[in-house]
Amino acid sequence: MESTMLSESPVRVHASNVGGIDETEVEIQPGVTVLSGRNATNRTSFLQALMAGLGSTRPSLKGDATEGRVELTVGDETYTRTLTRRGDTIAFGGDPYLDDPEIADLFAFLLENNESRRAVARGDDLREIIMRPVDTDQIEAEIRELESEKDDLDDRISGLDQLESTLPDLETRRDEIETELEEARADLAEAQEAIDELDADLEESRSRKEELEAAFQRVREARSEVEDLTFEIETEESTLSELRSERADLEATLEESEPPDEDPERIDGRLTELRERKRALDETVNELGSVISFNEEMLEGDGLDVAFGQRSTDDADDSGSNSVTDELLGTDEVVCWTCGSEVERDRIDETVDALRDLRGERLEERNEVRDRISELTSKRSSIEAQRAERRRAEERLDAVETEIEDVKDRIESLEAEREAAEGRVRERESETEDVGAGEYDEVIERHREANELELRVDRLESDLAEVDAEMEETEAKIDERETLRERREAVADELTDLRTRVDRIEADAVEAFNEHMAAVLDVLGYDNIDRIWIERRESEVREGRRKVSRARFDLHVVRSTDDGSAYRDTVDHLSESEREVTGLVFALAGYLVHDVYETLPFMVLDSLEAIDSDRIAAMVEYLREYAGYLVVALLPEDAAAIDDDHHTVESI
């Protein structure tokens, strides 16, 4: 289903055993849908169910259930997502709306632990988040394919340019043949006229004359055969010369090129290992991010509207009594929400710091693995190209050697045939002289002269026809050159687009963030913040023994004092509200840059309590312009600040 069609229709969500939900059914209307309610009312669980139906594998299964299910119904279309407990993991199945949810998890499903939101708060590598959905391996493969096509087009265009340079020579040759043909025809007419005059003076019998004409005809046929064989021999000798030249070029190419010293199959094995390692690192980084976010939230006392361990916050009472958060905030010693034992808060802080360091190390390792994959992919392509070129040269050299021997055999056979034909010419000329018996010597000589002229005219007419055909074929091929040039220009544009795609996405992401951040700050009215923006700059990083240039995103904050003086601040000094807004804008930039709205017109929001009601309302109003469905979970007092032009769900 196309997103435009989806965004114009109500979406019915039926969920069972997802998060803290036993079973529920909710209809979502196009535009803004507000899930209004206090904490522990399954709002987050419903958002998880919606995300699951759209394709995400982040939602959790109800603690006491072994199976869960979500159905999204839009008109006659139904999308499903199943969750099945298998030991300590959850297996996802069904036929959800999205086949690959990665980009939606990053930029559309904006729950509290969303990686884009948390990246800003933690000071993570923002560029890595934005560029993660970009398949650089696929881009490189497309670049190699287009480069090969461009080289082929260049060769064909160059060949046609050279072919065009032969036209003047062909035209000169044509003029020369026409001149020779005109002279030969004139000479033939003159010889024929002399023969007619001699025939008129002769007093001979008709039978004698016919015998003489028949003898002349046999001579003409024999000479024509010799001419044809001579032409074939010249053609074969020209072919032999070209084949010998090609053989020399191929031998030189093979002598200059050395066989690759590394097997592509070994590189393939290494690439497989590296890709598996990258996938494992991706999972580790994501899991560490979720663990860090969860622990940060628990340490900050925010709590979550999902189930943890044996206790679900969805099942807690509205006052939140006996919650883990209360235990955290009430003493320096807390009950660890992971193992259940009492530990000092500082030890948990140290553990979270260690997890942050570990995540940073894994991010750096993943970048190194990704660069190594790119390096090996290029190396493999180069080796395969060298091997293919050498194999083609060897195969062609074998074929040329065979062709040379075949041409030599044909020349030898044709020369033998020509020698026999020349013998027949001599025999038939002798027969002609015998027929004349001295009485017709002058007539015989004139006929011999006319016979030679006829053969010359025939040959020149044949040469002229060949030159005309070659000129016509050449001009037809040259006419294709413009089409080839247009395709080459298109290929060059595609190559430029691919080679600059990464840079362009980075630049677009920075521009989108800066533009929307300025607009949001203006709308939300943070008086003491002049500007929050991302600067994209290049920096050198070490990879093994070499240094490479990498882009990085630096987040800057400028504030102003009461007297109007501006000063640069750090992200660490942003308030919780300011960090949350910045994270949402960063996610919006990714949503727009990667055109998520084209395949998924959904955006879900949760955990906005750090932002005051009026600013939440303004933020929702701003975001609704970019998603066909904006589903947001709010406390009742925050929901009341939003305009009435929205759909409200108060019971899940």
N, C-alpha and C positions, 0 to 999 in steps of 0.2 A: 504494500500500500504506500502511495506517495505521501509525503509529509503534509502537503497542502490539503489533501483529502482528509488526512487524520485530524488536522488542526481545525477542521470545520465541523467535526462530529463529536457528540458526547462519547466518553469512554467509560465503560462499566468495568469495575475492578472487583473480582470475587477472590478472596484470599482465605486460606485456612492454614493454621499452624506456622505462621511466619512471625518472627520476633516474639511479641507477647500476645498475639492474636490467636484466639481459638478459631473463629470464623466470622467474616464480615463481608458486606457487599456495599460498595460506594460508587456513585456516578460522578464523574469529573466532567465539567463543562469547559468548552473553549474559553480562554481568557484566564482570569485569576481564580483559583480555588483556595480558600482559607480553611485549614483544619484548626478549628478553635477549641481550646480546652486547656485544663490545668495539666501539670506534670502527671505522668503515670496514667495517661488515658489513651495509650496505644497510637498516638499520632505518628511518632517516629517509626513504629512497627508498620503502620500503614504505608508510610513513604517507602520503607524497605520492600513491602509487597509490590508497590507500584514499580519500583526499580527492578525487582526480580522479573515481573511480567515484561518489562521493556528490554531485559537481557542481562542485567547485572548479576554477578556471582558474589557480591558483597553481603547480601542479606543473610540473616541467621535463621535457623530453624528453632521453633519453640522447644524449650528445654525438655519438656516431658513427651515430645512427639518424635516419631521415627520418620514420618513423611509429612511434607507440606506441599501446597499447590496454589498457584495463582493463575487466574484466567483474566485476560483483557479482551473485552468485546467491543468492537467498533462496527456498527451496522451488521453485515453478514459475516465479517471476519472475526476470528477468535485466535488469540495468541496465548500460549500456555508456558508455564515454567514450573518444574517440579523440583523439590528439595528432598533428598534422601540421606538419612544418617548412615554412614559407613565407618564404624569405629570412631575415631576422633575427627573425622572429616565429613564434609557435606558434599554430596554429589548432586550436580545440577543437570536437569534434562528438560525435555519438552521442546516446544517450537516458539521461542519468544520473538518479540518484534525485531530486535537487533541480533545479528549473528556474532558480531564482535563488539563487546560493551566497553572496551578500554577507554575510548575517547569520551564516551558519555560518563563513565565513572570519574574521569578527571575534571570535566568541565560542565556537566549538566546535573549530576546527582550530588548536590551541594549540602550533604549532611555535615554534622559537626566534625567528623573525622575525614572529610574530603581532603585529598592530598593537596589540591591547589590552594584551598583555604589554609591548611596547616603549614604549607611551604612558606607562606609569607610570615606567619607567626613564629616559625622556627628559624627563619633566615636561611632556608635551603636554597639550592641552586634552581632559580626560577627558569633559567633557560632549559635545563634538563627536563622540567615538567612540560614546558610548551612543546619541545621538540620530540618528546617520547613517541607520539603517534606517527612520526614521519619514518617511513620505511626506507632508510638510506641504501640498503642492499638492493632494493627494487629500483631505486633511482639510478644507482650505478650500473645495473644491468641494462636499463633503458638507454643510458648514455652510451654504453659500449655498442649496443645494437644500432643506434643512430649514427655513431661515429663510423661504423662499418658501412652503412648505407651512404653516408656522405662521401667517404673515400671512393666508393664505387661510382657515385654520380660524378665526382671530380674526374675520375679516369675516363668515363664516357664522354663528358663534356670536352676534356682535353683531346680525346681522340677525334671528336667532331671538329674541334678547332683545327687540328692538323689536317683532317679530311678536307676542310674548306680551302686550305692552302693549295690543295691539288687541283682545284677547279681551273685556275688560269692555265696550268700545264695541259689539262685536258682540252680546254678551249683552243690552245695553240696547236695541239696535236690534231684536233678536229679540222682546223683550218688547213693544216699541212696535208692531211689526207684528202680533203675536198679538192685542193689544188692539184695534187698528184692524180686524183681520180679524173678530174676534168681533162688533164693532159693525156692520160692513158686512153680515155674514151675518144679523144680527138685523133690520137695515133691509130687506134683501132679502126675508126671510120676511114681514115686515109688508107690504111692497109687493105681494108675491105673494098674500097673503091678501086685500088690498083688490081686486086684479084678479079673484080668484075670486068675491068677493061681487058685483062689477059684472057679471061674466059670468052669474051666476045670475039677475040681474034683467032681463037683456036678452032680448028675444024677436026673434031674428034667425035667418036661415037658416044651416044648417051651412056651406054653401059660402061665405057672406059672412064668417063667422067665420074659416074656414080661410084665406081670402084676406088677411084682416087679420093673422093670425098669420104668414103667409109674408112680408108686408111688414115686420113687426117683426123677423123673423129676418134679412132683408137689411140692415136698419139696423144690427143687432148685428154682423154680419160686417164691414160697412164701418167701424164705429167700432173694432172690434178691430184691423183693419188699420192704422188711424191710430195706435192705441196702440202697436202693434208697431214701426211706423216711428219714432214719437217716442222709444221706448226705444233703438232702434239709433242714432238721431242723438245722443242724450245720451251713449251709450257712446263713439261716435266723437269727440265733443267733449271728453270726459274724456281719451281717448287723445291727442288733439291737444294738450291742455294739458300732459300729461306729457312729450310729445316736445319741445315748445317749452322746457320747463324743462330737460330733458336737454341740448338744444342750447346753451342759455345756459351751463350748467356746462362742457360740452366746450369751448366757445369761450374761457371764462375759463381753463380748464386749459392750452389751447394758447398763450394769450397770456402766461400766467405762466411756462411752461416754455420754455427756449431750447434749440435743437438742440445736441447735443454738438459741441464744437469740435475733437474729435480722432477719427480713424477707427480703429475697433477692429482693422482689418486691419493698420494700421501697428504697433499695439501687438503683434499676433500675430507680426509679423515680428521685432520687437525681442525678444519672449519666446523665439522660436525661437533667435535668436542667443545670448541669455543662457543658455538651457538647454544649448546646445552648449558654451558657454564653461564652464558649471558641470561638465558631463561631462568636458571636457578638464582642468579643474582637479582634479576627483576623481582622474582617472588620474595626473596629475602628482604630487599629494600622496601617493597610494599608492606610486608608483614611487620618489619621493624617500624615503619612509619605509623602503622595502625597501633602497634603496641605503645610507641612513644606518645602518640596522641591520646590514647586511652588513659595512660598513667598521668599525663599532664592534666587531663580533665579531672581525674580523680583527686590529684594533689591540689588543684585549684578549687575543688569543691563544687564543680558545676553539675556533676552527675550526668547520667544518660538515660534516655527513655527506652532502654533495651534491657534484656535479661543478662545478668552476670552470675556465674556460679549457680548456687542453689536459690538465690533470691533475685526476683525480677522487679525492677523499679516500676514496671507497669502494674505490679500487684500491690505496691506500697500505697498507704493512704495519702490524701492530698497534703497533709502537713509534712510528710517526708520524715516522720519520726522513726528512730532506730535505723536510719539510712547509713550507708557506708560513709557518705559525705559528713554526717554529723560526727561520726567517730574520728574522721580525719581532722576535722577542725577543732575538736575539743581537747586534744592532748598532743604532747610531743611524741608519745608512743601511740602507734596506730595498729589496727588489725590489718595485716596484709590481705588485700582482696584476691591475691593469687593463691597463697598457701594457707591463710587463716591464722598464722602465728603473729604475735606482737613484735613489732620491730620499730626502731627509731625512724622518724621521718627523714632525718639526714641520710640514712642508709638508702632509703628509696630514692631520694634526690640523686645520690651518687650513682645508683644503678641506672636511673634514667639518663644521666649524663654519659655513662658508659655506653648505653644503647645509642645515644646520639653520635658518639665518636665511632662506634662500630658501623652505624648506618653511613656515616661520611666515608669511612674506609671502603665499604662495599660499593658506594656510588663511584668513588675514584677507580676501584678495580673494574667496575662495569664499563666505565669510559675507556679504560685501557684495553679491555677485551673487545669492545666495539671497534676501536681503532685498529686493533690487530686483525679483526675479521675483515675490515675494509682493505687493509694492506695485503692480506693473503688472497682475498678475492681478486684484487687487481693483478697480483702476481700470477695466480692461476690462469686468469684470462690471457695474460701476456704469454705464458708458456704454451697454452693451448693454441694461441694464434701462431706462435713460432713453429710448433710441431705440425700444425695443419699446413702452413706455408711450405715447410720442408717436405712433407708428405706429398703435397700437390706437385712440387718441383720434381721429386723422384719419380712419381707416376708419369708425369709428362715427359721426363727424359727417356724413360723406358719406351713410351709410345712413340717419341720422335725417332729413337734408334730403329724401331720396327718400321716406321714410315720411310726412313731413309733407305733401308734395304729394299723395301717394296718399290720405291721410286727408281732405284738403280736397276732393279730387274725389269721394270717397265721400259726404261730408256734403252736397255740392251735389246729387249724384244723389238721395240719400235725401230731401232737402228737396223736391225736385221731385216725387218719388213721394208724399210726404205731402200736398203741396198737391193733387195729383190725387185722393188718397184722401179728403181732406176735402170735395172737390167731390162725390164719389160719396155721401158721408154726407148732404150737403144735398139731393142729388137724391132719395135713398131716403126721407129724412124727409118730403119733399114728397109722394112717392108714398103714404106712410102716411096723411098728412092727406087726400089725395084719396080713399083707400079709405074712410076714416071718414065723409067728407062731412057733418061737423057732428054727425051722430047719435052718433058714438062718440068725441067729443072727450075726455071724461074717461077713457075706457078707453085711448085712445091716449097720453094724458099719463102714466097709471099704467104703461103698458108701456114708455114712454120712460124713466121713472124706474127701473123694474126692470132695464131693459137696462143703464143706467149702473152700477147697483149690481152686476150680474153681472160687468161688465168690471172693476169695482173689486175684487171678491172674487177674480177670476182673477189680477189683477195682484198683490194682496197674497199670495195663495198661492204665486205664482211667486217673489216677493221672499223669502218665508219659506223656501222650498226653497233659494234661493241662499245666504241667510245660514247656514242649517244646514250646507250643503255647505262653505262657507268656514270655519266654525268647526271642522268635522271635519278639513278639510285642515290648518288651522292647528295643531290639537292633535296631529295626526300628525307634522308637521314639528318641533314643540316636543319631541316624544318622542325625536327624533334628536339633540337637543342634548347629552344625557348621553354618547352615543357619541362625538360630536365633542369634548366636553371631555376624555374619557378619552384620545382620540388626541392632542389638543393637549398634555396632560400628558406623554404618552409622547414626543412630539416635543421638548418642552421639556427633558426628561431627556436625550434623545439629544444635543441641542444643548449642554447643560451638559457632558456627557461628552466631546464633541468639542472644545469650547473649552478644557477643562481637561486634555485627553489629554496634551499635551506636558508640562504642569506635573506631571501625575500620574506619567508615565513617569520624569521626572527625580527626583521625590520617591521613587518606588519603587526606582529604581536606587541612590540614596544610602542608603536604608534597607536594601536587600539587601546592599550592600557593607559597610556598617557592622556589620550583624548577623553576616554570615559572617566578616568580618575579625576581630571579637572572638572568635568561636568558634574560628577557625583558630589565632589567637595562643594561645588557651588550650590547644588540642590540641597544638600544636607546641612550646609551652613556651619562647618567647623571653623569658627572664627580665628582660632590661633594656629591654623595650618594654612600656609600660603600655597604649598604645592607638595604633592607626592608624585614622583615620576621614576621611570626606569631608564637608565643609561646603558646602551649596548656598546661594549668596547672589546677590543681584542687584547688578549694577554698571552704570554708565553708560559707553557707548562712543560714539565719534563716527562717524557715517556721513555723509560729505559735510559738509553744513553743519548737520546736526541731530544731536542726541544721543538715543540710544535705550537702553532698559533691556534688559540681557541677563543670563541666569542663567550662573553659572560654578561649577565644582566646585573647591574648594580642598582639597588633600590635606594632612592634619595628622599629625604624629608626636609622641607624648609618651613620653619615656624617664624612667627613674629612676636615681639614683646609688646607690652602695653603702650610703649611709646612709638611703636611702628617699625622698630628695627628688626631686620630679618636675620636669622641665623640658621645654620645647618644643624639638624638633629639626626638621631639614628632611629632605625626601626624599633630597636629595643625600648625606646622611650614612648612609643605610641601607646595610647590607652587601649584597653581591650576592645572597646567599641571601634576605635580607628583601625585596629588590626583586622577586625572582622570585616569591616567595609572594604579595606584594601584587598583582603583575600577574595571577597566576592567579585570585585572589579577585575582582579587577575583571572579568575575563573571565566568571567564574561569575555575577556579578551581571547582566551583560548577557545571559547564557544564560537566566537565570530571568526577568528582566524582560520580555524579548521572546518568552518562551514557545518558545524554540528546541526544547526537548525534545518539544513537541507534533508537530513535523514532522520532527525529526531527533534520535533518541535516541542520538546518537554524540558522544563527546568524545575527541580524540586529544591526547596530551602527548608532548613531546620536550624534550631539553636541560634536564634537571633536575639536572645534575651539581653545580651550585653549592649545592644543598641536600643536607644529610647524609642518610644512608640511612634512619635512623629517622624523620626528618621527612618524607622522601619517602613512606615507607610510611603514615604518618599522613595525609598529604595525599591519597594515592590512596584510602585508606579513606574520607576525608571526601567526596571528589568522586564516588565510586561511587554515592552515594545519589541523584544527580541525573541520571545518564545510564544508559540501558539497556546501552550498550556503552562502556566506558572502555578505550581502547587506549593503552598507554604504553610508550615505548622507554627501557630502563634498562640500565646496566652490570650485569654479573653480581652484583657485591657489593651493589648497591642492590636488585636484584630479590630477592636472598636475604632481605632484611629484610621483605618483604611476606608476609602470611599465605598459607597454602597454598590458600586458597579462591579460586583464580584459574586461568586458562588461560595457559600459558607457551609461547611460540614461540622456539626457539633457533636455528633455521636458516631463512634466507630465500633 
